[in-house]
Structure formats: C-alpha cells, structure tokens
C-alpha cells in the first residue's frame, strides 16, 4: 500500500509540473486576436485561421459565430495570418512581429471575388476595403510594374486620368485628373509630399524600382492631405522586407535605342527588424538627336518593432536623372543642344503606436529635397545677325486639319544659358484614429510644413528665394450601419503663410442596395460624395504675381487704387455619384461614376501690354507678364470601368471616360473681348480667335482629351504569363505657342486654331514572362506596337516601337 501511495504522489507531482509548464508556456505566448469579416464588415463564422511563421503553420483555429478568433504561439518572430472560409477567397494579412506576452489585434476582410480585394489608405486615412468607401480609387500593384521601366504607361490605365508626355524617355510628363490642371494633384511618396511648392510634379523621371503600389484617388482630398490635393491624390509606397532569410533579386535587360537597365534589391527580416534596399539605373538614347536619358534610383525602407504595437520606420528614395532637351522637333526641324538634370530625395521617419483599446497614433517627419537645372550649351540653327537663331523651315500639321509653314526662333544670344529651381520641404505630421465601435471611428491630425524655394537665372541676375510655413488641422468621422451604409464626414483647416486660412469640408455616403453574394447581380453599391479642395500657388506664380511686380517697381499707388492683393488660394468643388455592380459572384465588377467639378481662382499669366490697354495704365513693358487668380473652369463627365475574371488564368480590365471641360472665366480672354478684338488671329485662318498661351472662354482647357480609355488582358500560369495593354485618347485642344515674337515672319501665321489640335492615339503594349527555373525568369516588354509617334502634344514626337528583353534572378527562390 505504501508503494502504491508513493507512486500516486509521484504521478500527482508530475502532473502538477506538467500543468505548471503548460501554464507557463501559455502565459509567455504570443496572443493573436481579431475578427474575420466579409467585404461589408459582417462577421464570418467557422473561418479557418492559420498563424504562419516563414513557411510553417505554427497554430490554427476556427472563428466563433461572432467572427472572432484567438491564436497562441510560444514562438516569437515575424508572422502572418491566412484566413479562408467556404464561398470566400483566402486572405493573407501583412506580416507583423510578435514576442511572448504580446497581444496582437488583427482584422481580416474576406471577399467572394476571384478578383483580389483592394485596400485603400488614401480615401480614409486608415486601411479600408475599397468596397466600404464612397471615393473613386484605383490601385496599381507591384506585379503590374514588374516589366515596366517607369510608371507612366501604367498610370494611363486608370479612369478619369490623362497622362501627357512632352517627348520621349525622361520627357516632362503631367497627369490631368478629371479636367483639372496637372499641378492640382497631391503626390505622396511614403506619405512625403513630393510636389514642387505649388503642385508641379514630373512623372517622367519616376522609375518603377522600389514601388510596391500606386494608389490614385480622383477628387479633392484636402481634409486628409492639405493644400495641393485640389483634384486628386497619387500615393506611392515602398516595399517592406517580409522574409525570414535575406532575399537578393537582380533584373537586367536591354533593347533598341541603346536602352539598358539593371536593378538589384535586398530584403528580409532579422529579429525585430525588417529591411528593404534597391538600386537601379536606366539608360536610353531615345529616337531624337541630343536626347540621351538616364536615371539612377535608390531606395531604402528600414523598420524595427519594439513590440507588436509599437514600431519605428525610416524610408528614403533618391533619384538622379539627366536628359537632353531637344525641344519641339516638329516645330524646329532640329534639336537644341541642352541638358536638364534633376536630383530628388524624399525622406520620412515614422513612430507608429497602437494602444490596447485600438487607439492608433503615428508621428512622422517628412523631408524633400528637389533640384532642377537646365543648361543650353551652344546656339543651333541659322543666325540672323541680331542675336537670334532660327530653326529649319517646317510645315506644322494639326490633328484638326490645319497647317502652317515657317521658321521658329530657337534661341537668343548669349550662350551658354543656365537656370536652376530648388524646392525643399521639412515637416512634422501627427495622425490619430480611434474606433469607438463599428458604427463610429475618428480620424484626426495636425501637420506643419516649412517650404523653401529658389529660382536662379544668372544671365538676368535673378536669384529669388521664397519661404512658407503652413499648418493643417484635420478631423473626420467614419462608420457604418447595418453592414449596408458607410459614411465619412469631416473637414480641414489650412493656415498657409501665403494665402491665409482656408477650410474644406467633405461628405461621403455609400449604400449597398443588394449585398455581395453568390449568383447574378448580387452586390449593388451606390455612392455619393461632395468635397472641396485648395491649392497654393507655385513659386513662379508668387514671384511673378501682379502684386509682386508692382512692389518690385515701387508702384504702391496702383496697389492701393486697384486693391491688388498677393496671389491667393486656388479652389475646387466636386460632386460625384457612382454605382458598383457585381455581375456574377464578383467575378465581374462594373464601376460607373458621374462627376461635376469646378476649379476656381486658378492662376493665369497675363501680358503687361494687355493689362495696360484694359485698365488704361502705363506699367513698364519690361515687366513682361504676371499672374492673377483669374481662371475658372468646370468639368463634367462619366467614368466607366469593368473587371472580369473570365477564367482562373485569364483576367480582363477595361475603362472609358468622357469629360466635358470648359473655360468659364479668363482675364486674358475677357479683356481681349472687351477691347473689341483679338491680336491672336492667324491671317491664314481669318475669323477664328486663337488662345496663344491659354484657352479662350467657352473653349476646352489645353491638353485634356475629352475621351480616354484603356484595355488590359492578362493570362497567367505557374510557368509563364502574358499581357496586352492599350491606352486610348481622343484629340485635345492646344496651342503651338508660336506667336508674332517667336517666328521669322514676326506675325501669327504659325498659330493654329486650338480646337482638336493635339492628335488622338492608341498606345498598344505587351509583356511576356517565362519562369525557366524557380529562381530564374525571362521577360520581355514591348511598347507602342503600332509605332504611333504622335501621342504627345503637337510638336513633340513620341517614342517609336521599343522593346526590352531581360532576365530576373531571385536567391533563394522561396
């Protein structure tokens, strides 16, 4: 009996030790809690949730009836979650770091669609499924850019967007959103404002290297992003390291026009840290003389997780480019001998913290350093003996059937000439969000930015410098009701040192008439939105404003008599409504949007001679021209797009946009009309008024085609993939800008009627990728298969057919 009792005591002690050990291991486990929801936020029960570390599933569970789950793991490190359920497509979370005693909160949104669910940050300030927003948002993922050298061609494949490139590789490229000016969009690179002061941004020098995604938001978003988000927002994001082991990739290719490209990346994680670094160089001679282009891009993204809830991250992106500036070849018949260089650096440092109750805060430093230099080395063309040089005799033909013959002035002595523009920015950004419940969440923030700019033109002794200190305050409320209604109500106040204080409201509402489900037409989403935006004037508009010109000559009397004030804010107001319709179980989705946008108090250049004639003044002609807030336009239109997963391997996407844009007010146009005529009449086209430098009232704004469209077909298997992509645009209004002071005959005979002057085009591209081995792939990129060399503004030939062929290597291949 004694031995039996002794054995029982030993067994009890062993059991107690085991229980204590188990309890201790659980107590020191990583705890991952969260919810699995459908696209409308409804809980998904019995969903299978797996916790993955590297390639191993370390724990799994099933969601409860309320969609909640909890997973524990005694391991620490970097994890991700995979959730799937019957009738839904699997969803993979972003990777996160967890250590013993950490409690991590995660929500996964499932979709019934074979088309992947897009998450937007730009529309709401927090990661939100596109299905729950009222905004018009499109996303371009890293895969779409995998064979591209730049981002311009992919940005063409968006509704409501017109990309205009003046020239070939490296040529200045602008984005026009819904008929607004090209400088009316806020550009963010890792949430660092990348515009020049006042909104200008050149997409032509942006490489596809280190771009994880591009998000385009059509419509004002000044409540979240402050000044310059007058017409839209474009947000670039740099990849994070996610793999447990270091991954090295190399991509190299070459093509016609002496084109070559090399790119290398290194990424991974190490304990609590994650890292990503990239470098690339792209070179091409282009198809015109004196037009060689190169860009070297480097980027880094380093993160460190103190806990699962608190992390710090730093990013930097640098691009150094140089390109020839041959000028408008079709107007000159020769290439000018010049070069433009750009050095752009964007930096950010972020502290991210989430409290136990879900209160999320980010503190961000933002920095931008931008420098552009242009130099013309020597004169080209035929000298006239008076310091002017003329191009060859050419015949210019507009897409509207008009034509003109003559010689354009291509330069003036002395040479060489040089100018420089500098745009620098530093700032602090605080962003906070708190969810009271699923019906109500709050987003708020404060932003301070110190902007400095300079314009230097040594030949004329110009060295102008300007500084601005700006403050933004934001508050918005988001929520939902009955898993059918989603809303956003908010506002922002900007305190700009140039234009003063401006306020912008925004209201968005979306409603699911029929919720997404399996079957035909199960999923009808209605949405409406109203928003206002604001934009600060550019440095050139400020330095050359009427107020500044009068101050410069000491004419305070006219400032007082005519109540001349400094150049001020440019404003916008947009109403839009849309329908998103699931065709069959989300395998096809139709998007329709109607918009009505007005853009008021836009800056406009006005010649001093016109001002003197209209106001009976005698300002010095040497002042040239100046800027006023005197341009109003409006744009009304419809956007349509369709996504269709035809088969498991075949995906189609197409879109069409029609916009009716109109100039409502222009001081130049109104003043000319009031004076009883116009000097801008081509004698060969009598009776047709022509806008020399800006469109006339009642006409369309320049370089904004009324119709654009796109089409894409992507076929993908485990070994190879192929895609065909097309961008289409109708003719657009424009000007040759060759007035009586710009050609050898010193008249307006080379100014052509504005209507439909720019050509319409179809740009057809294709790419192919073949996976030779798990670590090696071959690829090709074919651009402009139709060899259409008239896809830019009149005067600027586009690239002909180009191709690049190369290989990609990934080590290790997992």
C-alpha positions in Angstrom: 0.0 0.0 0.0 2.8 2.4 0.9 4.4 1.8 -2.6 1.1 2.4 -4.3 0.6 5.7 -2.4 4.1 6.7 -3.2 3.5 6.1 -6.9 0.3 8.2 -6.8 2.1 11.1 -5.1 4.8 11.0 -7.7 2.2 10.9 -10.5 0.4 13.8 -9.0 3.6 15.8 -8.7 4.5 15.0 -12.3 1.0 16.1 -13.4 1.4 19.3 -11.4 4.7 20.1 -13.0 3.3 19.4 -16.5 0.3 21.7 -15.8 2.7 24.4 -14.5 4.9 24.1 -17.5 1.9 24.3 -19.8 0.5 27.3 -18.0 3.9 29.0 -18.1 4.2 28.4 -21.8 0.8 29.8 -22.5 1.4 32.7 -20.2 4.5 33.5 -22.3 2.9 33.0 -25.6 2.2 35.4 -28.4 -1.6 36.0 -28.4 -3.2 37.0 -31.7 -6.8 38.1 -31.5 -9.1 39.5 -34.1 -12.1 39.3 -36.4 -12.7 37.8 -39.8 -15.3 39.8 -41.8 -16.8 39.9 -45.2 -16.3 43.0 -47.6 -19.1 44.8 -45.8 -17.8 44.2 -42.3 -20.2 41.3 -41.3 -18.6 38.6 -39.2 -17.6 35.3 -40.9 -18.1 32.3 -38.6 -16.2 28.9 -38.9 -13.5 30.6 -41.0 -10.2 28.7 -40.8 -7.4 31.0 -39.5 -3.7 29.9 -39.6 -0.7 31.6 -38.0 2.3 31.2 -40.2 6.0 31.8 -39.4 8.2 31.6 -42.5 6.7 28.6 -44.4 5.4 26.8 -41.4 1.9 26.9 -39.8 2.6 27.2 -36.1 -1.0 27.4 -34.9 -4.5 27.5 -36.2 -8.1 27.9 -35.1 -11.7 28.5 -36.3 -13.7 31.7 -35.8 -16.6 31.8 -33.4 -20.1 32.8 -34.5 -19.3 36.5 -34.0 -16.3 36.2 -36.3 -13.7 36.4 -33.5 -10.7 34.2 -33.1 -7.7 33.8 -30.8 -4.4 32.0 -31.6 -1.5 31.5 -29.2 2.1 30.5 -30.1 5.1 30.1 -27.8 7.4 31.1 -30.6 8.4 34.7 -31.2 9.3 36.3 -34.5 7.6 37.5 -37.7 4.2 36.1 -38.5 1.3 36.4 -40.9 -2.3 35.2 -40.9 -4.1 33.3 -43.5 -7.9 33.1 -43.4 -10.3 31.2 -45.6 -13.9 30.1 -45.5 -16.4 28.3 -47.8 -17.6 30.6 -50.6 -14.9 33.1 -49.9 -11.4 33.6 -51.4 -8.4 33.3 -49.0 -7.0 36.4 -47.4 -3.4 36.9 -46.3 -2.5 39.6 -43.7 0.5 41.9 -43.7 3.4 40.4 -41.8 3.9 41.5 -38.2 6.3 40.9 -35.3 5.2 39.2 -32.2 7.0 38.3 -29.0 6.0 36.5 -25.8 3.4 38.5 -23.7 2.4 40.5 -26.8 -1.3 40.7 -27.6 -1.8 41.5 -31.3 -5.1 42.6 -32.8 -5.8 41.8 -36.5 -8.9 42.1 -38.7 -9.1 40.2 -42.0 -11.5 41.0 -44.7 -12.6 38.1 -46.9 -14.2 38.5 -50.4 -16.2 36.2 -52.5 -14.5 37.6 -55.6 -11.7 35.9 -57.5 -10.6 39.5 -58.2 -8.4 40.4 -55.2 -9.8 42.9 -52.7 -8.1 46.3 -52.7 -7.4 48.2 -49.5 -7.2 51.9 -49.8 -5.4 54.3 -47.4 -5.7 57.5 -49.4 -9.5 57.7 -49.2 -10.0 57.5 -45.4 -6.5 57.8 -43.8 -6.7 54.3 -42.5 -6.5 50.9 -44.3 -10.1 50.4 -45.6 -11.6 48.0 -48.1 -12.5 49.9 -51.3 -16.0 48.3 -51.1 -16.6 50.4 -47.9 -15.7 53.8 -49.3 -17.6 56.4 -51.4 -14.4 57.7 -53.1 -13.1 56.9 -56.6 -9.9 55.0 -56.0 -7.7 52.8 -58.3 -4.7 50.7 -57.2 -1.7 49.5 -59.2 0.2 46.7 -57.6 3.8 45.7 -57.9 3.1 42.9 -60.3 1.7 45.3 -62.9 5.0 47.2 -62.8 7.3 44.1 -62.9 8.4 44.5 -66.5 8.0 48.3 -66.8 10.9 50.7 -66.5 8.8 53.7 -65.4 5.3 54.3 -64.1 3.8 56.5 -66.9 2.3 53.7 -69.0 0.5 52.0 -66.1 -0.9 55.3 -64.9 -2.5 55.7 -68.3 -4.7 52.6 -67.5 -6.9 54.5 -65.0 -10.3 56.0 -65.4 -10.5 59.8 -65.3 -6.8 60.2 -65.9 -4.9 61.7 -68.9 -1.1 61.3 -69.0 0.6 63.8 -71.3 4.4 63.3 -72.0 6.2 66.1 -73.9 8.9 64.0 -75.6 10.3 60.5 -75.1 12.0 58.7 -72.2 12.6 61.3 -69.4 10.3 63.9 -71.1 8.2 66.1 -68.8 5.1 64.1 -68.0 1.9 65.5 -66.5 -1.3 64.0 -65.1 -4.6 65.7 -65.7 -7.4 64.3 -63.4 -11.0 65.0 -64.4 -10.1 68.1 -66.4 -8.2 69.9 -63.7 -4.7 71.4 -64.2 -1.8 69.0 -64.0 -0.4 70.7 -60.8 -3.7 70.2 -58.9 -2.8 66.7 -57.5 -1.0 65.9 -54.3 1.8 63.4 -54.9 3.0 61.3 -51.9 6.0 59.0 -51.7 5.8 57.1 -48.5 3.4 59.9 -47.3 6.1 62.5 -48.0 4.7 65.3 -50.3 6.7 65.1 -53.5 5.3 68.0 -55.4 7.2 71.2 -56.1 5.9 74.0 -53.9 2.6 74.8 -55.6 1.8 71.3 -57.0 4.0 70.6 -60.1 5.3 67.1 -60.4 7.1 65.3 -63.2 6.2 61.6 -63.6 8.6 61.2 -66.5 11.7 60.6 -64.2 9.9 58.2 -61.7 11.3 54.7 -62.0 9.3 51.6 -61.3 12.1 50.5 -58.9 11.0 50.1 -55.3 7.4 50.8 -55.9 5.2 48.3 -54.1 1.9 50.0 -55.1 0.4 53.2 -56.5 -2.9 54.5 -55.3 -4.8 57.1 -57.3 -7.7 59.0 -55.7 -9.8 61.0 -58.0 -11.4 64.0 -56.4 -10.3 66.6 -53.7 -8.8 65.1 -50.5 -7.6 68.3 -48.8 -9.2 67.2 -45.5 -6.6 64.5 -45.2 -3.7 65.8 -47.2 -4.0 69.6 -47.0 -3.1 72.0 -49.7 -2.5 70.8 -53.3 -5.0 67.9 -53.1 -7.3 70.1 -55.2 -8.2 67.5 -57.9 -6.7 64.2 -56.7 -4.0 62.3 -54.8 -1.4 59.9 -56.0 0.3 57.8 -53.4 3.5 55.7 -54.0 4.6 53.1 -51.4 8.0 51.4 -50.9 8.1 47.7 -50.2 8.8 46.2 -46.8 11.1 43.2 -46.0 8.9 40.2 -45.1 11.0 37.0 -45.5 12.8 35.3 -42.6 16.0 34.9 -44.7 17.7 37.6 -46.9 16.4 37.6 -50.4 18.5 39.1 -53.2 17.0 39.8 -56.6 18.6 41.0 -59.8 16.9 42.2 -63.0 18.8 43.1 -66.2 17.6 43.9 -69.7 18.5 45.6 -72.9 16.6 46.8 -76.0 16.6 49.0 -79.1 17.6 52.7 -79.0 20.7 51.8 -76.9 18.4 51.0 -74.0 19.6 49.0 -71.0 18.5 48.7 -67.4 19.9 47.0 -64.3 18.2 46.6 -60.9 19.0 44.9 -57.7 17.1 44.6 -54.4 17.9 43.1 -51.0 15.2 42.5 -48.4 14.3 40.4 -45.4 13.9 40.4 -41.6 16.2 39.9 -38.7 14.5 39.5 -35.3 12.5 42.6 -34.7 13.9 44.5 -37.7 12.8 44.4 -41.4 14.8 45.9 -44.2 14.5 46.6 -48.0 17.0 48.2 -50.3 17.1 48.8 -54.0 19.2 50.4 -56.7 18.6 50.7 -60.5 19.9 52.5 -63.5 18.1 53.0 -66.8 19.7 54.4 -70.0 18.4 55.2 -73.4 19.5 57.3 -76.4 15.8 58.0 -77.3 15.0 58.4 -81.0 16.0 62.1 -81.4 19.4 63.7 -81.5 20.7 65.3 -78.3 18.1 63.4 -76.3 20.0 60.8 -74.3 18.4 60.0 -70.9 19.4 58.2 -67.8 18.1 57.9 -64.3 19.6 56.2 -61.2 17.2 55.3 -58.4 18.0 54.1 -54.9 15.6 53.4 -52.1 15.7 52.0 -48.5 13.0 51.1 -46.1 14.1 50.1 -42.5 11.7 49.1 -39.7 12.0 48.0 -36.1 9.3 46.6 -33.9 9.8 47.3 -30.2 6.6 45.4 -29.5 3.7 44.1 -31.6 2.1 47.5 -31.0 5.0 50.0 -31.3 7.4 50.3 -34.2 9.6 52.8 -35.9 10.3 53.1 -39.6 12.5 55.2 -41.9 12.4 55.5 -45.6 14.4 57.3 -48.2 14.1 57.5 -52.0 16.6 59.2 -54.2 16.5 59.7 -58.0 19.2 61.4 -60.1 18.4 61.9 -63.8 19.7 63.8 -66.8 18.1 64.2 -70.2 18.6 66.1 -73.3 16.2 68.9 -74.1 16.0 68.9 -77.9 12.8 71.0 -77.8 9.8 70.7 -80.1 11.3 68.8 -83.0 8.3 69.1 -85.3 8.3 72.9 -85.0 12.1 73.4 -85.3 13.3 70.7 -87.6 16.4 70.3 -85.5 17.4 69.5 -81.9 18.6 72.1 -79.5 21.8 71.5 -77.6 20.8 71.4 -74.0 20.6 69.2 -70.9 18.2 69.1 -67.9 19.2 67.4 -64.6 17.0 66.5 -61.6 18.1 65.4 -58.1 15.1 64.4 -56.0 15.3 63.0 -52.5 12.3 62.1 -50.2 12.8 61.1 -46.6 10.5 60.0 -43.7 10.8 58.8 -40.2 7.7 57.3 -38.5 6.9 56.2 -35.0 3.7 54.0 -35.0 1.9 53.1 -31.9 -1.4 51.3 -31.2 -2.8 51.2 -27.7 -4.7 48.3 -26.2 -8.0 49.9 -26.9 -7.2 50.3 -30.6 -6.2 53.9 -30.4 -3.7 54.3 -33.3 -1.2 57.1 -33.5 1.6 58.0 -35.9 4.2 60.7 -35.6 6.1 61.4 -38.9 8.9 63.5 -40.0 8.8 64.4 -43.7 11.6 65.8 -45.8 12.0 66.6 -49.5 15.0 68.0 -51.4 14.4 68.8 -55.1 16.7 70.5 -57.5 16.4 71.0 -61.3 19.0 72.6 -63.5 18.7 73.4 -67.2 21.5 74.5 -69.4 21.8 75.3 -73.1 25.4 74.9 -74.2 25.5 76.5 -77.6 23.3 78.0 -80.3 21.8 75.9 -83.0 20.0 77.0 -86.2 20.6 79.9 -88.6 21.7 83.2 -87.1 20.0 86.4 -88.3 22.9 88.7 -87.3 20.9 90.3 -84.4 21.4 87.6 -81.8 18.5 85.4 -82.9 18.7 81.8 -84.3 16.1 80.2 -86.5 15.2 76.6 -87.0 14.7 74.9 -90.3 11.7 75.7 -92.5 9.0 73.3 -91.4 5.3 72.6 -92.1 3.3 72.1 -89.0 0.1 70.0 -89.3 -2.5 69.9 -86.6 -4.8 67.0 -85.9 -7.7 69.3 -86.9 -6.5 69.5 -90.5 -4.9 73.0 -90.2 -1.3 73.6 -91.1 1.4 76.4 -91.1 4.8 76.8 -92.7 7.7 78.9 -91.4 10.8 79.1 -89.3 10.7 79.2 -85.5 13.1 81.2 -83.3 15.0 78.5 -81.3 17.4 80.7 -79.3 18.9 84.1 -78.4 22.4 85.1 -77.6 24.3 84.9 -75.3 25.1 81.2 -74.8 25.5 79.2 -72.7 22.4 79.8 -70.6 21.6 78.3 -67.3 18.8 78.3 -64.7 18.1 76.4 -61.6 15.0 75.7 -59.5 15.1 74.4 -55.9 12.1 73.1 -53.9 12.8 71.9 -50.3 10.4 70.8 -47.6 10.6 69.7 -44.0 7.6 69.0 -41.7 6.0 67.1 -38.9 2.8 65.1 -39.2 0.7 63.7 -36.4 -2.1 61.3 -37.3 -4.5 59.7 -34.9 -7.5 57.3 -35.3 -9.8 55.7 -32.7 -12.7 53.3 -33.2 -15.5 53.7 -30.6 -17.3 50.9 -32.2 -18.1 49.6 -35.7 -20.6 52.5 -36.1 -18.2 55.3 -35.4 -14.5 56.0 -35.7 -12.5 59.2 -35.6 -9.6 60.3 -37.7 -7.7 63.5 -36.9 -4.4 65.1 -37.4 -2.1 68.0 -37.4 0.6 68.9 -40.0 3.3 71.5 -40.1 5.4 72.1 -43.2 8.3 74.5 -43.8 8.6 75.1 -47.6 11.6 76.8 -49.2 12.1 77.6 -52.9 14.5 79.4 -55.1 14.7 80.4 -58.8 18.1 81.4 -60.1 18.8 82.7 -63.6 22.3 84.2 -63.5 22.1 85.6 -67.1 19.5 88.1 -65.9 20.8 88.5 -62.4 17.8 86.7 -60.9 18.1 84.9 -57.5 14.7 84.8 -56.0 14.0 82.9 -52.8 10.7 82.3 -51.0 9.7 80.6 -47.8 6.3 79.4 -46.5 5.3 78.0 -43.1 2.0 76.1 -43.3 -0.3 74.4 -40.8 -3.1 71.9 -41.4 -5.8 70.6 -39.0 -8.0 67.6 -39.8 -11.0 65.9 -38.2 -13.2 63.3 -39.8 -15.7 60.7 -38.7 -16.2 57.3 -40.4 -18.6 54.5 -39.7 -21.2 52.1 -40.9 -24.7 50.9 -40.0 -26.4 47.6 -40.6 -23.4 46.5 -42.7 -25.0 48.4 -45.6 -24.4 52.1 -45.0 -20.9 53.6 -44.8 -20.2 57.2 -44.3 -17.4 59.8 -44.0 -18.0 63.4 -42.6 -15.1 65.7 -42.0 -13.3 68.9 -42.6 -9.9 70.5 -42.5 -8.4 74.0 -42.0 -5.3 75.1 -43.7 -3.3 78.0 -42.5 -0.9 79.0 -45.3 1.5 81.8 -44.9 0.8 83.0 -48.5 -3.0 82.7 -48.9 -4.2 82.8 -45.3 -6.8 80.4 -43.8 -9.0 78.1 -45.9 -11.5 75.5 -44.8 -12.6 72.4 -46.7 -15.5 70.0 -45.9 -16.0 66.5 -47.2 -19.1 64.3 -47.1 -19.3 60.7 -48.4 -22.0 58.2 -48.2 -22.3 54.7 -49.7 -25.2 52.2 -49.6 -25.4 48.5 -50.6 -28.8 48.1 -52.1 -28.0 44.4 -52.5 -25.2 42.8 -50.6 -22.4 40.8 -52.4 -23.3 37.1 -52.6 -23.0 34.1 -54.9 -25.2 34.5 -58.0 -26.1 37.0 -60.7 -26.2 40.7 -59.7 -25.8 40.1 -56.0 -24.0 43.2 -54.9 -25.2 46.7 -55.9 -23.2 49.5 -54.3 -24.4 53.2 -54.6 -22.2 56.0 -53.5 -22.2 59.8 -53.4 -19.6 62.3 -52.3 -19.1 66.1 -52.0 -15.7 67.7 -51.3 -13.8 70.9 -51.6 -10.1 71.3 -52.2 -7.5 74.0 -52.1 -4.1 74.6 -53.8 -1.3 77.0 -53.1 0.2 78.9 -56.0 3.5 77.9 -57.4 6.7 79.7 -56.6 6.8 81.2 -60.2 3.2 82.5 -59.8 4.1 84.1 -56.5 7.3 85.7 -57.7 5.7 86.9 -60.9 2.3 87.9 -59.5 1.0 91.4 -60.3 1.3 92.3 -56.6 5.0 91.3 -56.5 5.7 93.1 -59.8 4.2 96.3 -58.6 6.2 96.0 -55.3 9.3 95.4 -57.3 8.9 98.8 -59.2 7.7 100.6 -56.1 4.2 101.2 -57.5 2.2 101.2 -54.3 -0.3 103.7 -55.7 -1.7 101.2 -58.1 -1.8 98.5 -55.4 -4.0 100.8 -53.3 -6.1 102.2 -56.2 -6.9 98.8 -57.7 -6.9 96.8 -54.4 -4.2 94.5 -55.7 -3.5 91.7 -53.2 -0.9 88.9 -53.2 -1.7 85.9 -55.3 -4.0 83.6 -53.3 -5.5 80.2 -52.9 -6.9 78.2 -55.9 -10.1 76.3 -55.0 -12.2 73.4 -56.2 -15.6 71.8 -55.6 -16.6 68.4 -56.7 -19.9 66.4 -56.6 -19.9 62.8 -57.7 -22.1 59.8 -57.6 -21.4 56.2 -58.6 -22.6 52.6 -59.0 -20.6 49.5 -58.4 -22.3 46.4 -59.7 -21.2 42.8 -59.2 -22.1 40.8 -62.3 -21.7 37.2 -61.1 -20.3 36.3 -57.7 -17.9 39.2 -58.0 -16.2 37.5 -61.0 -17.1 40.7 -62.9 -17.5 44.1 -61.4 -18.8 47.2 -63.2 -17.9 50.7 -61.9 -19.8 53.8 -63.1 -19.2 57.3 -61.8 -20.6 60.7 -62.7 -18.7 63.8 -61.6 -19.2 67.6 -61.7 -16.1 69.6 -60.8 -15.4 73.3 -60.7 -12.0 74.8 -60.4 -12.0 78.4 -59.3 -9.4 81.2 -58.8 -6.8 79.4 -60.9 -3.6 81.3 -61.6 -3.3 82.8 -65.1 -0.5 84.5 -66.9 -1.4 88.0 -68.3 0.8 90.1 -70.6 1.5 93.6 -69.2 0.5 95.1 -72.6 -3.0 93.7 -72.3 -3.3 94.9 -68.7 -2.3 98.4 -69.7 -4.8 98.5 -72.6 -7.6 97.2 -70.5 -7.0 99.4 -67.4 -5.6 102.4 -69.3 -2.3 102.1 -67.3 1.3 102.6 -68.3 3.2 99.8 -66.5 6.6 99.2 -67.9 6.6 96.7 -70.8 9.8 95.2 -69.4 7.7 93.6 -66.7 6.7 91.0 -69.4 3.7 89.2 -67.9 2.4 88.4 -64.4 0.0 86.1 -62.7 -3.6 86.6 -61.4 -6.2 84.4 -59.7 -8.5 84.9 -62.7 -9.1 81.5 -64.3 -12.2 79.4 -63.7 -13.0 76.1 -65.3 -15.5 73.3 -64.9 -15.5 69.7 -65.9 -18.5 67.3 -66.1 -18.1 63.6 -67.1 -18.6 59.9 -66.7 -16.1 57.2 -65.8 -16.8 53.5 -66.5 -14.6 50.5 -65.9 -15.1 46.8 -65.9 -13.0 44.0 -64.3 -13.7 40.4 -65.3 -12.0 37.2 -64.2 -13.0 35.2 -67.3 -11.2 32.0 -66.3 -8.8 31.1 -63.5 -5.9 32.2 -65.6 -7.5 35.0 -67.7 -8.3 38.5 -66.3 -9.7 41.4 -68.3 -10.0 45.0 -67.4 -11.3 47.9 -69.5 -12.4 51.5 -69.0 -13.8 54.6 -70.7 -14.0 58.2 -69.6 -15.9 61.1 -71.2 -15.4 64.6 -69.8 -16.8 67.9 -71.0 -14.4 70.6 -69.8 -14.9 74.3 -70.3 -13.2 77.6 -69.5 -15.8 79.8 -67.7 -13.6 82.8 -66.9 -10.3 84.1 -68.1 -9.0 87.6 -67.6 -7.0 87.4 -70.9 -9.9 86.3 -72.9 -12.4 88.7 -71.3 -10.1 91.6 -71.6 -9.4 91.0 -75.3 -13.2 90.7 -76.0 -13.8 93.9 -74.1 -11.2 95.7 -76.1 -13.1 94.8 -79.3 -11.0 92.2 -80.9 -8.0 89.9 -80.6 -4.5 90.2 -81.9 -4.4 86.4 -81.9 -5.8 85.7 -85.4 -3.8 83.7 -87.9 -4.2 85.6 -91.3 -4.5 82.2 -93.0 -7.5 81.3 -90.8 -9.4 84.6 -90.5 -12.3 84.8 -88.1 -11.0 82.1 -85.8 -9.8 83.5 -82.4 -6.8 81.7 -81.1 -5.6 81.4 -77.5 -1.9 81.9 -77.6 -0.8 80.8 -74.1 -4.2 79.8 -72.5 -7.6 78.7 -73.8 -10.3 81.3 -74.5 -13.6 81.5 -72.6 -16.0 78.9 -73.9 -13.3 76.6 -75.1 -11.8 73.4 -73.6 -8.6 73.6 -71.4 -5.5 72.6 -73.2 -4.1 69.1 -73.4 -7.1 67.4 -71.8 -8.7 65.0 -74.2 -12.5 64.7 -73.8 -12.4 60.9 -74.3 -9.9 58.4 -72.9 -10.0 54.7 -72.4 -7.9 51.6 -71.7 -8.0 47.8 -72.1 -5.9 45.0 -70.5 -5.9 41.3 -70.9 -3.6 39.2 -68.5 -3.1 35.4 -68.9 -1.1 33.8 -66.1 0.0 30.2 -65.4 2.6 28.8 -63.0 5.3 28.9 -65.6 4.5 31.9 -67.8 2.4 35.0 -68.1 1.5 37.4 -70.9 -0.4 40.7 -71.0 -1.7 43.1 -73.7 -2.4 46.6 -72.6 -3.8 49.5 -74.6 -4.4 53.2 -73.7 -6.6 55.3 -76.0 -7.1 59.1 -76.1 -9.1 61.4 -78.4 -7.9 64.6 -79.9 -7.3 67.5 -77.5 -7.2 71.3 -77.7 -3.8 73.0 -77.6 -1.7 75.8 -79.0 1.5 75.9 -81.0 2.6 78.8 -78.7 4.3 80.3 -81.8 3.2 84.0 -81.8 4.5 87.0 -83.6 7.6 87.2 -81.4 8.6 83.5 -82.0 8.9 83.1 -85.8 10.9 84.6 -88.6 7.9 86.3 -90.2 7.0 88.1 -87.0 3.3 87.5 -87.3 0.7 85.0 -86.1 0.8 82.8 -89.2 2.2 79.8 -87.2 -0.5 79.9 -84.5 -3.1 77.3 -85.4 -6.7 77.1 -84.2 -6.9 75.5 -80.7 -9.7 73.0 -81.3 -8.6 69.4 -81.6 -5.0 70.5 -82.4 -3.3 67.6 -80.5 -3.6 64.1 -82.1 -5.6 61.3 -80.7 -3.8 58.0 -80.3 -3.8 54.3 -79.3 -0.8 53.0 -77.4 -0.6 49.2 -77.5 1.9 47.4 -75.3 2.6 43.8 -74.4 4.8 41.8 -72.0 5.8 38.2 -71.5 7.4 36.3 -68.6 8.6 32.7 -68.6 9.8 31.0 -65.4 12.8 28.9 -66.5 13.6 27.8 -63.0 12.2 28.7 -59.6 14.9 31.3 -59.3 15.3 32.4 -62.9 12.8 34.1 -65.2 13.0 35.5 -68.7 10.9 38.5 -69.7 10.2 41.0 -72.5 8.4 44.3 -72.6 7.1 45.6 -76.0 5.9 49.2 -76.1 4.0 51.1 -78.8 3.4 48.0 -81.0 1.5 50.3 -83.5 4.6 52.5 -83.9 2.4 55.6 -83.3 4.8 58.6 -82.8 2.2 61.2 -82.3 0.9 60.5 -78.7 2.1 63.7 -77.0 1.3 67.4 -77.5 1.7 68.8 -81.0 5.4 69.4 -81.8 6.8 66.6 -79.7 7.3 63.2 -81.4 6.7 60.2 -79.1 8.9 57.1 -78.8 8.5 54.7 -81.7 8.2 51.0 -81.2 10.6 49.9 -78.4 11.4 46.5 -76.9 13.4 45.3 -73.9 14.4 41.7 -73.2 16.0 40.5 -70.0 16.1 38.1 -67.0 15.3 38.1 -63.4 17.1 36.1 -60.7 15.9 35.6 -57.1 18.1 34.0 -54.4 16.8 32.0 -52.7 13.7 31.3 -54.8 11.3 30.6 -51.9 
